[in-house]
Structures are given as structure tokens and as C-alpha cells.
Amino acid sequence: MAYAKREGIDPTRMIDLGIWTLLSGIVGAKLLLVLVELPYYWRHKMEILYNWRSAGVFYGGFVLACAVGLWYVHRTRLPLARTADAVA
């Protein structure tokens, strides 16, 4: 947060960015798991909600979190390079 402040980025927007990417990462991981194992989840629909058995596929969450993060940066007109530097 301190680095974001020094770079002139609103800290509340950075928190919002973190929340958006965290939630979209969880959804993306589960979504890709369901798509990859579609025949299984077609027969066992309630198991989609069972996160204790299998939470998801990592790269599904990574891809969706990156996409949503870029969307959020574009939507709020945050400077991409400085925001990426603050996130790193």
C-alpha cells in the first residue's frame, strides 16, 4: 500500500483490485475444473459446490484473475505499468 501511495495510486482501488482478482481467481479455477470434467459434473451437479473435494484448476484461476485485473485497471483508468509494479 505504501508503494501505491508513493506512486499516486489510490489505496482503496488497490484493495478493490485485490478483491476482484481473488474472487475471480476462485471462480475461474472452479469453472475450468467443471469444463474439463464436464461429464462427471453433469451427473453430479451438487459436487460443483464441494470445494473440500477439489477446489479447481490453477491456470483457470490465474487466467481469469489476470483478465479481470486488466479489466479493472482499464475500467478505473489506473496506470497499467505503475499498478502492475505496485501489485508485484
C-alpha positions in Angstrom: 0.0 0.0 0.0 2.8 2.4 0.8 4.3 1.9 -2.6 0.9 2.5 -4.3 0.6 5.8 -2.3 4.1 6.9 -3.3 3.2 6.2 -7.0 0.0 8.2 -6.7 -2.4 5.3 -6.9 -5.5 5.3 -4.6 -5.0 2.6 -2.0 -8.7 1.8 -1.9 -8.6 1.0 -5.6 -5.7 -1.4 -5.0 -7.7 -3.1 -2.3 -10.7 -3.4 -4.7 -8.3 -4.8 -7.4 -7.1 -7.4 -4.9 -10.7 -8.4 -4.0 -11.8 -8.6 -7.7 -8.8 -10.7 -8.7 -9.1 -13.0 -5.6 -12.7 -13.8 -6.3 -12.3 -14.1 -10.0 -9.4 -16.5 -9.4 -11.5 -18.8 -7.3 -14.4 -18.7 -9.8 -12.0 -19.2 -12.8 -10.3 -22.2 -11.1 -13.6 -23.9 -10.4 -15.1 -23.0 -13.8 -12.2 -24.6 -15.7 -12.4 -27.7 -13.4 -16.0 -28.1 -14.3 -15.4 -27.6 -18.0 -12.5 -30.1 -18.0 -14.5 -32.7 -16.1 -17.9 -31.9 -17.6 -19.3 -35.4 -18.0 -18.6 -36.1 -14.3 -20.2 -32.8 -13.1 -23.1 -33.2 -15.5 -24.0 -36.4 -13.5 -23.1 -34.9 -10.0 -24.2 -31.3 -10.2 -24.1 -30.6 -6.5 -20.5 -31.5 -6.3 -19.6 -28.3 -8.1 -20.2 -26.6 -4.7 -17.9 -29.1 -2.8 -14.7 -27.2 -2.5 -13.2 -29.6 0.0 -13.0 -32.4 -2.6 -11.4 -30.3 -5.4 -11.1 -26.6 -5.4 -10.2 -26.1 -9.1 -7.6 -25.9 -11.8 -4.8 -23.4 -11.1 -4.3 -21.9 -14.5 -8.1 -21.4 -14.9 -8.0 -19.1 -11.9 -4.8 -17.5 -13.0 -6.1 -16.6 -16.4 -9.4 -15.3 -15.2 -7.8 -13.3 -12.4 -5.4 -11.7 -14.9 -8.2 -10.9 -17.3 -10.4 -9.4 -14.6 -7.4 -7.5 -13.1 -6.7 -5.9 -16.5 -10.4 -5.1 -17.0 -10.5 -3.4 -13.6 -7.3 -1.4 -14.3 -8.8 -0.3 -17.7 -12.3 0.4 -16.2 -10.9 2.6 -13.4 -8.3 4.2 -15.6 -5.4 3.2 -13.4 -1.9 3.5 -14.9 -1.1 -0.1 -16.0 2.7 0.0 -15.5 2.6 1.7 -12.1 -0.3 -0.5 -10.9 1.5 -3.7 -12.1 4.6 -2.5 -10.3 2.6 -1.9 -7.1 1.0 -5.3 -7.3 4.3 -7.0 -7.7 
